[in-house]
Amino acid sequence: MKHILLLGISLILLTLSCQEDTIEPQLYGRVIGTTIDDVTFIPLQNTIISTNPSTSVITVEPDGSFAIDSLEPGNYTIKARLDGYLDESVTVSVKPDLTTETTILLSVAPDGNQPPGIPAGISPLDGATDEITNLTMRWTASDPNAGDTLRYDLILYPADGSESLMVAEQIVDTFFQVNNLNFGEIYFWQVIVTDGAHDPVYSPVWQFKTRHFPDARIHFSRRVDDQYQVFGFTDIDSTILIVDGPMNFWRPRVDPSRERIAFLSIKALETHLFITDREGAQVNQVTSVPVVTYDNQNTGYCWSPDGARLLYANNNLLYAVNADGTGLTIVSQAPPGQRFAEVDWNQNTNKILARTVENFHYQSRLYLVDLDGSIQPLLDSIPGSYSSPSFSIDGSRILYCHDVTNFPSPDGRQLDARIFLLDLQTNQSTDISYDKVAGTNDLQARFSPTDAVLIFVNTQNDGVSPKDIWTMKISGLDREPIIQNGEMPDWR
């Protein structure tokens, strides 16, 4: 008897368990309808029916009727299209296990005009990757009526949904140039075509992805709308804008790890140092004591060899500051009557190369500075403006520019600035601008990462002409322009 009782309880529990696990069946709805002429009320055959959200595309029966089965519950837009008629849509609500009825009235298109086809033939292709950030978007469209003029709207928006842009509106071309897209971003785009007689025809929504942020080995400044901006120059011989805005941003310098870019800009009427990442996304001010020299536009600063600090001038004082803005210290003081202007810091020798200026541009001197602050002249006093001193990688040689005419111009104009290579072991300087075009200046010279090639600026000596960035071998051979309208280059 006891065993029978236990068996009964088990069966009851099993039955209850099965009841709890019962799965409710999925219920679907159904839509039936008819397409008719809105004037004669005659059923229209050959009408194409589609839905949004998309299900299936069907053609109505000869009597104009249609049925769409197995629809999940929800709201649907039912669209009807028939040659010679204007497209028409209705919205229906589908209920589970019920049939919804609708009637779609179609109006004859003016003069039998037919709507344009759906845009296709696109570039970039749907799902394309590694697209450039300045690209021409293209598409094709057709219209059965030869006299129609098609016009297009182009909608473009990033995948994160941050903004949706109608970048072109009512244009007649089937292409459009878009610029300054974000690197490494997925974009959606769509084309809308109208012929002036029918409702707009929408293309599918396509997508593409732009290329990742390129590796820029050379950074420089360029004037855009009379303001300096920071650019990068990539291995594929293209320029990318890194830091821009309503202020001047000039003299970029990349840290030894090549992950951060320092530059100069104005804040509260003072020149300060700023740091950004290599994409220009995060910008932070470094200095609290401003950068001040005889001519802030032509001042120079540098990173410490380990990338932890920045070295810069404030009149006769040479400061070092941590990259996060802390730890401001005085490294050295210029000789009486002189102000620091440009500096470079060598890893191998742990010495600092400095240029000072007296009362005029053409009264400049070069010095070697130790970290204990001691300072010693580097060259004998030679008339003429010096500029752009920089170390070779091992610190055994330096580059500098020198106006050999000693032109005493108070505004800093130079007539024949040349690049010199100084061997610190022999104290011998060699003019490597012997192949320079007469009437031009070679300026802002720096070593490449290999020391075998130089990067520099060449410009007409009138003081107002545009500047271009060139390269040449350390021997002075193979001079070659690489960037038009650029200056203050840094190659790391």
C-alpha positions as CSV (number, residue, x, y, z in Angstrom):
1,M,0.0,0.0,0.0
2,K,2.9,2.3,0.8
3,H,4.5,1.7,-2.6
4,I,1.2,2.5,-4.3
5,L,0.9,5.8,-2.4
6,L,4.4,6.9,-3.4
7,L,3.8,6.0,-7.0
8,G,0.6,8.1,-7.1
9,I,2.4,11.1,-5.6
10,S,5.2,10.8,-8.2
11,L,2.6,10.7,-11.1
12,I,1.0,13.8,-9.7
13,L,4.3,15.7,-9.5
14,L,5.3,14.6,-13.0
15,T,1.9,15.8,-14.3
16,L,2.4,19.2,-12.6
17,S,5.9,19.5,-14.0
18,C,4.8,18.8,-17.5
19,Q,2.1,21.4,-17.1
20,E,4.6,24.0,-16.0
21,D,6.9,23.3,-19.0
22,T,4.1,23.8,-21.6
23,I,5.3,26.0,-24.5
24,E,2.8,28.4,-25.9
25,P,2.5,28.1,-29.7
26,Q,3.6,31.1,-31.8
27,L,0.5,32.8,-33.4
28,Y,0.7,34.6,-36.7
29,G,-1.6,37.0,-38.4
30,R,-2.8,37.5,-42.0
31,V,-3.4,40.4,-44.3
32,I,-5.8,40.3,-47.3
33,G,-6.6,43.2,-49.6
34,T,-7.4,44.6,-53.0
35,T,-5.8,47.1,-55.2
36,I,-8.3,49.3,-57.2
37,D,-8.3,52.4,-59.4
38,D,-9.3,55.4,-57.2
39,V,-11.5,56.8,-59.9
40,T,-13.2,53.9,-61.6
41,F,-12.9,51.5,-58.6
42,I,-11.9,48.7,-61.1
43,P,-9.6,46.1,-59.5
44,L,-6.0,46.4,-60.8
45,Q,-4.0,43.4,-61.8
46,N,-0.2,43.1,-62.1
47,T,0.3,45.3,-59.0
48,I,3.4,44.6,-57.0
49,I,2.9,44.3,-53.3
50,S,5.8,44.7,-50.7
51,T,5.9,45.2,-47.0
52,N,8.0,47.1,-44.4
53,P,9.2,45.4,-42.3
54,S,10.2,43.3,-45.2
55,T,8.5,39.9,-45.7
56,S,7.9,38.9,-49.3
57,V,7.1,40.6,-52.6
58,I,4.0,39.4,-54.4
59,T,1.9,40.1,-57.4
60,V,-1.9,40.5,-57.0
61,E,-4.4,38.1,-58.5
62,P,-6.2,39.1,-61.8
63,D,-9.1,40.4,-59.7
64,G,-6.7,42.7,-57.8
65,S,-6.7,40.7,-54.6
66,F,-3.7,39.7,-52.5
67,A,-3.0,37.8,-49.3
68,I,0.1,37.8,-47.1
69,D,0.2,34.9,-44.7
70,S,2.3,34.0,-41.6
71,L,3.0,37.6,-40.4
72,E,4.3,38.1,-36.9
73,P,2.0,40.5,-34.9
74,G,2.9,44.2,-35.3
75,N,2.5,47.2,-37.6
76,Y,3.3,46.9,-41.3
77,T,3.4,49.3,-44.2
78,I,1.9,47.7,-47.3
79,K,3.2,49.3,-50.5
80,A,1.6,48.9,-53.9
81,R,3.4,49.7,-57.2
82,L,2.0,49.5,-60.7
83,D,3.3,51.0,-64.0
84,G,1.4,54.1,-65.0
85,Y,0.2,54.7,-61.4
86,L,1.6,56.6,-58.5
87,D,3.0,54.4,-55.7
88,E,0.7,54.1,-52.7
89,S,1.2,52.8,-49.1
90,V,-1.1,51.9,-46.2
91,T,-0.3,50.9,-42.7
92,V,-2.0,47.9,-41.1
93,S,-1.9,46.4,-37.6
94,V,-1.5,42.6,-37.6
95,K,-3.1,40.7,-34.7
96,P,-2.2,37.2,-33.7
97,D,-4.4,34.5,-35.3
98,L,-6.6,37.1,-37.0
99,T,-7.0,38.4,-40.6
100,T,-6.7,42.1,-41.3
101,E,-8.4,43.5,-44.4
102,T,-7.3,46.6,-46.4
103,T,-8.0,48.3,-49.7
104,I,-5.3,50.3,-51.6
105,L,-6.5,53.0,-54.0
106,L,-4.0,53.8,-56.8
107,S,-4.0,57.1,-58.7
108,V,-3.1,57.2,-62.4
109,A,0.3,59.0,-62.9
110,P,0.2,62.2,-64.9
111,D,0.4,61.5,-68.6
112,G,1.1,57.9,-67.8
113,N,4.5,58.9,-66.3
114,Q,6.3,56.1,-64.5
115,P,8.4,56.4,-61.4
116,P,12.2,56.1,-61.6
117,G,14.0,52.8,-60.7
118,I,15.7,52.1,-57.4
119,P,19.2,53.5,-57.3
120,A,21.9,50.9,-57.8
121,G,25.4,50.5,-59.2
122,I,27.1,52.0,-56.2
123,S,30.6,52.9,-55.1
124,P,31.8,52.2,-52.5
125,L,30.2,48.7,-52.7
126,D,28.0,47.6,-49.8
127,G,30.2,46.2,-47.1
128,A,33.4,47.7,-48.5
129,T,36.3,48.2,-46.0
130,D,39.5,50.2,-46.0
131,E,37.9,53.2,-47.8
132,I,39.7,56.6,-47.8
133,T,38.3,59.4,-45.7
134,N,37.9,61.7,-48.7
135,L,36.0,59.7,-51.2
136,T,33.6,60.1,-54.1
137,M,30.3,58.3,-53.7
138,R,28.6,57.1,-56.9
139,W,25.4,55.4,-58.0
140,T,23.2,54.9,-61.0
141,A,19.5,55.3,-61.6
142,S,17.1,54.9,-64.5
143,D,13.8,56.3,-65.5
144,P,11.4,54.9,-68.2
145,N,10.4,58.4,-69.2
146,A,13.1,60.0,-71.4
147,G,12.0,63.6,-70.6
148,D,12.2,63.3,-66.8
149,T,15.0,65.0,-64.8
150,L,16.1,62.9,-61.9
151,R,17.3,64.6,-58.7
152,Y,19.0,62.9,-55.8
153,D,19.4,63.3,-52.0
154,L,22.4,61.6,-50.4
155,I,22.1,60.6,-46.7
156,L,25.2,59.6,-44.8
157,Y,25.5,58.7,-41.1
158,P,28.0,56.8,-38.8
159,A,27.0,53.5,-37.4
160,D,27.0,54.7,-33.8
161,G,24.0,56.9,-34.7
162,S,25.6,60.1,-33.4
163,E,24.3,62.1,-36.4
164,S,22.5,61.7,-39.6
165,L,23.6,64.0,-42.4
166,M,21.9,64.8,-45.7
167,V,25.2,65.7,-47.4
168,A,23.7,66.4,-50.8
169,E,20.1,67.5,-51.6
170,Q,18.4,67.7,-55.0
171,I,21.5,67.3,-57.1
172,V,21.4,66.1,-60.7
173,D,24.8,64.3,-60.6
174,T,25.1,60.7,-59.7
175,F,28.2,61.3,-57.7
176,F,29.2,63.4,-54.7
177,Q,32.5,64.0,-52.9
178,V,32.5,63.6,-49.1
179,N,35.5,64.7,-47.1
180,N,37.0,64.4,-43.6
181,L,35.2,61.2,-42.6
182,N,36.4,59.6,-39.4
183,F,39.1,56.9,-39.6
184,G,38.1,53.3,-38.7
185,E,34.4,54.2,-38.8
186,I,31.4,52.3,-40.2
187,Y,29.1,54.5,-42.3
188,F,25.6,53.9,-43.6
189,W,24.3,55.7,-46.7
190,Q,21.2,55.9,-48.9
191,V,20.2,57.6,-52.1
192,I,16.7,59.0,-52.6
193,V,15.6,59.8,-56.2
194,T,12.7,61.9,-57.4
195,D,11.4,62.7,-60.9
196,G,9.0,65.5,-60.0
197,A,5.9,63.4,-60.7
198,H,6.0,60.6,-58.2
199,D,6.8,59.9,-54.6
200,P,10.5,59.6,-53.8
201,V,12.2,56.3,-54.5
202,Y,14.5,55.1,-51.8
203,S,17.5,52.9,-52.3
204,P,18.5,50.2,-49.9
205,V,20.7,51.3,-47.0
206,W,24.3,50.4,-47.8
207,Q,27.4,50.5,-45.6
208,F,31.2,50.9,-45.8
209,K,34.1,51.2,-43.4
210,T,36.9,53.7,-43.6
211,R,40.5,52.7,-43.2
212,H,42.3,52.7,-39.8
213,F,44.2,55.8,-38.9
214,P,47.4,55.7,-40.9
215,D,50.9,55.8,-39.6
216,A,52.3,59.3,-40.2
217,R,56.0,59.4,-40.0
218,I,56.3,63.1,-40.8
219,H,54.4,65.8,-39.1
220,F,54.3,69.5,-40.1
221,S,52.3,72.7,-40.0
222,R,50.4,74.3,-42.8
223,R,48.4,77.5,-43.1
224,V,44.7,76.9,-43.7
225,D,42.6,80.1,-43.9
226,D,45.5,82.0,-42.5
227,Q,45.8,79.7,-39.4
228,Y,48.4,77.1,-38.8
229,Q,47.1,73.5,-38.4
230,V,49.0,70.3,-37.7
231,F,49.1,67.6,-40.4
232,G,50.7,64.2,-40.9
233,F,52.3,62.8,-44.0
234,T,51.9,59.0,-44.5
235,D,53.9,56.4,-46.3
236,I,51.4,56.4,-49.1
237,D,52.3,60.1,-49.9
238,S,49.1,61.6,-48.6
239,T,48.4,64.2,-45.9
240,I,46.0,63.9,-43.0
241,L,44.7,66.7,-40.8
242,I,45.5,66.0,-37.1
243,V,44.9,69.2,-35.1
244,D,42.7,72.0,-36.4
245,G,40.4,74.7,-35.0
246,P,40.0,78.4,-34.9
247,M,43.4,79.0,-33.3
248,N,47.0,78.6,-34.5
249,F,48.6,75.2,-33.9
250,W,52.2,75.0,-35.0
251,R,55.6,73.3,-34.7
252,P,54.5,69.7,-34.0
253,R,57.1,67.4,-32.3
254,V,56.4,63.6,-31.9
255,D,57.6,61.9,-28.7
256,P,60.1,59.0,-28.9
257,S,57.4,56.4,-28.6
258,R,55.5,58.0,-31.6
259,E,52.3,57.9,-29.6
260,R,52.0,61.6,-28.7
261,I,52.4,64.8,-30.5
262,A,53.3,68.1,-28.8
263,F,52.6,71.5,-30.5
264,L,52.4,75.2,-29.7
265,S,49.2,77.2,-29.5
266,I,47.8,80.4,-27.9
267,K,45.7,80.4,-24.8
268,A,44.7,83.6,-23.0
269,L,47.1,85.6,-25.2
270,E,50.1,83.4,-24.2
271,T,52.0,80.7,-26.1
272,H,51.7,77.3,-24.4
273,L,52.7,73.7,-25.0
274,F,49.9,71.1,-25.7
275,I,50.0,67.4,-26.2
276,T,47.6,65.2,-28.1
277,D,47.5,61.5,-29.1
278,R,48.6,60.6,-32.6
279,E,45.1,60.9,-34.0
280,G,44.5,64.4,-32.5
281,A,41.6,63.1,-30.4
282,Q,42.7,64.1,-26.8
283,V,44.4,67.5,-26.4
284,N,45.8,68.6,-23.0
285,Q,47.7,71.8,-22.0
286,V,51.1,71.1,-20.5
287,T,52.7,74.4,-19.5
288,S,51.5,76.8,-16.9
289,V,54.6,79.1,-17.3
290,P,54.2,80.2,-21.0
291,V,56.7,79.7,-23.8
292,V,58.3,83.1,-24.4
293,T,61.2,83.9,-26.9
294,Y,62.2,86.7,-29.2
295,D,59.9,85.4,-31.9
296,N,57.4,82.8,-30.6
297,Q,56.5,81.9,-34.2
298,N,60.0,80.6,-34.8
299,T,60.7,79.2,-31.3
300,G,61.6,75.5,-30.8
301,Y,61.3,73.0,-28.0
302,C,61.9,69.3,-27.7
303,W,61.0,66.1,-25.8
304,S,63.4,64.6,-23.4
305,P,65.0,61.4,-24.7
306,D,62.7,59.2,-22.6
307,G,59.6,61.1,-23.6
308,A,58.8,62.0,-20.0
309,R,59.4,65.7,-20.2
310,L,59.4,68.7,-22.5
311,L,62.2,71.3,-22.7
312,Y,61.3,74.9,-23.6
313,A,62.3,78.5,-23.3
314,N,60.9,81.4,-21.3
315,N,63.1,84.3,-22.2
316,N,66.5,83.7,-20.6
317,L,65.4,80.6,-18.7
318,L,65.3,77.0,-20.0
319,Y,62.5,75.0,-18.4
320,A,61.7,71.3,-18.2
321,V,58.2,70.1,-17.4
322,N,56.7,66.7,-17.1
323,A,54.3,65.7,-19.9
324,D,51.4,65.8,-17.5
325,G,52.2,69.4,-16.6
326,T,53.8,68.7,-13.2
327,G,57.4,69.0,-12.0
328,L,58.4,72.4,-13.6
329,T,62.1,73.0,-13.1
330,I,64.7,75.4,-14.4
331,V,67.5,73.7,-16.4
332,S,69.7,76.6,-17.3
333,Q,70.0,80.3,-17.7
334,A,71.2,82.1,-20.9
335,P,74.2,84.3,-20.9
336,P,73.6,88.0,-20.1
337,G,71.6,89.9,-22.8
338,Q,70.5,86.6,-24.6
339,R,67.3,84.6,-24.7
340,F,66.8,81.0,-25.5
341,A,65.0,80.3,-28.7
342,E,65.4,76.7,-29.9
343,V,66.6,73.5,-28.2
344,D,67.3,69.8,-28.9
345,W,68.2,67.0,-26.4
346,N,70.4,64.1,-27.4
347,Q,69.9,60.7,-25.8
348,N,73.4,59.4,-26.4
349,T,75.3,62.3,-24.9
350,N,72.5,63.6,-22.6
351,K,73.5,67.1,-23.7
352,I,71.2,69.9,-24.9
353,L,71.8,72.0,-28.0
354,A,70.5,75.5,-27.7
355,R,70.1,78.6,-29.9
356,T,69.9,82.0,-28.2
357,V,69.0,85.4,-29.7
358,E,70.1,88.8,-28.6
359,N,68.3,92.0,-29.8
360,F,67.7,91.0,-33.4
361,H,67.1,87.8,-35.4
362,Y,70.6,88.0,-36.9
363,Q,72.2,88.1,-33.5
364,S,72.0,84.4,-32.6
365,R,74.4,81.9,-31.1
366,L,74.6,78.2,-30.6
367,Y,75.5,76.5,-27.3
368,L,75.9,73.1,-25.7
369,V,74.2,72.9,-22.3
370,D,74.8,70.3,-19.6
371,L,72.0,69.1,-17.3
372,D,73.7,70.8,-14.4
373,G,72.9,74.1,-16.2
374,S,76.5,74.9,-17.4
375,I,76.6,76.3,-20.9
376,Q,79.5,76.6,-23.4
377,P,79.7,78.2,-26.9
378,L,79.5,75.8,-29.7
379,L,80.9,77.8,-32.6
380,D,83.1,80.8,-32.9
381,S,81.2,84.0,-33.3
382,I,80.2,84.2,-37.0
383,P,78.0,87.0,-38.3
384,G,74.6,85.9,-39.7
385,S,71.4,84.4,-38.4
386,Y,71.5,80.8,-37.0
387,S,68.4,78.6,-36.7
388,S,67.1,75.1,-36.3
389,P,69.9,73.3,-34.5
390,S,69.4,69.6,-34.1
391,F,71.5,66.5,-33.1
392,S,72.3,63.4,-35.1
393,I,71.1,60.2,-33.5
394,D,74.5,59.5,-31.8
395,G,75.1,63.1,-30.9
396,S,78.4,63.4,-32.9
397,R,77.1,65.8,-35.5
398,I,74.6,68.7,-35.6
399,L,72.6,70.4,-38.3
400,Y,72.0,74.1,-38.3
401,C,70.9,76.7,-40.8
402,H,72.9,79.9,-41.4
403,D,72.3,82.9,-43.5
404,V,75.8,83.4,-45.0
405,T,75.0,86.9,-46.2
406,N,74.7,88.2,-42.6
407,F,71.8,90.3,-43.8
408,P,70.9,92.6,-40.8
409,S,67.1,92.6,-41.2
410,P,65.3,93.4,-38.0
411,D,62.2,91.4,-39.2
412,G,64.3,88.2,-39.6
413,R,64.4,88.1,-43.4
414,Q,67.3,86.0,-44.7
415,L,68.8,86.1,-48.2
416,D,70.9,82.9,-48.5
417,A,70.2,80.6,-45.6
418,R,72.0,77.3,-46.0
419,I,72.2,74.0,-44.2
420,F,75.4,73.1,-42.4
421,L,76.6,69.9,-40.9
422,L,79.0,70.3,-38.0
423,D,81.2,67.4,-36.8
424,L,81.6,67.9,-33.1
425,Q,84.8,65.9,-33.0
426,T,86.7,68.1,-35.5
427,N,84.6,71.2,-35.1
428,Q,84.4,71.4,-38.9
429,S,81.3,72.7,-40.6
430,T,80.3,71.6,-44.1
431,D,77.8,73.5,-46.4
432,I,75.5,70.8,-47.8
433,S,73.1,73.3,-49.5
434,Y,75.6,73.7,-52.4
435,D,72.9,72.6,-54.9
436,K,70.3,75.0,-53.6
437,V,68.5,77.2,-56.2
438,A,69.8,80.8,-56.0
439,G,67.4,83.3,-54.4
440,T,66.0,80.7,-52.0
441,N,66.5,79.8,-48.3
442,D,67.0,76.3,-46.8
443,L,65.5,76.4,-43.3
444,Q,64.2,74.2,-40.5
445,A,66.5,71.2,-41.2
446,R,66.3,68.0,-39.2
447,F,67.7,64.5,-39.4
448,S,65.6,61.6,-40.5
449,P,65.3,58.6,-38.2
450,T,68.2,57.0,-40.1
451,D,70.5,60.0,-40.1
452,A,71.1,59.3,-43.8
453,V,68.5,61.8,-45.1
454,L,67.5,65.3,-44.0
455,I,64.1,66.9,-44.1
456,F,64.0,70.7,-44.5
457,V,62.0,73.7,-45.8
458,N,62.9,75.6,-49.0
459,T,61.3,78.9,-49.9
460,Q,62.0,82.1,-51.9
461,N,64.0,84.6,-49.9
462,D,61.4,87.4,-50.3
463,G,60.0,86.5,-46.9
464,V,56.4,86.1,-48.1
465,S,56.4,83.2,-50.5
466,P,54.9,79.8,-49.6
467,K,57.2,77.2,-48.0
468,D,57.6,73.6,-49.2
469,I,59.1,70.6,-47.4
470,W,62.0,68.8,-49.1
471,T,64.4,65.9,-48.4
472,M,68.0,65.3,-49.4
473,K,70.8,63.0,-48.6
474,I,73.3,63.9,-45.8
475,S,75.8,64.5,-48.6
476,G,73.6,67.3,-50.1
477,L,72.6,65.2,-53.1
478,D,69.2,64.1,-54.4
479,R,67.2,67.2,-53.3
480,E,63.5,66.4,-53.7
481,P,60.3,68.3,-52.7
482,I,57.8,66.0,-51.0
483,I,55.1,68.3,-49.5
484,Q,53.8,71.6,-50.9
485,N,52.7,74.3,-48.6
486,G,54.2,72.9,-45.4
487,E,56.8,74.0,-42.8
488,M,58.2,73.1,-39.4
489,P,58.6,69.4,-40.3
490,D,59.4,66.6,-37.8
491,W,60.4,63.2,-39.0
492,R,60.5,60.4,-36.4
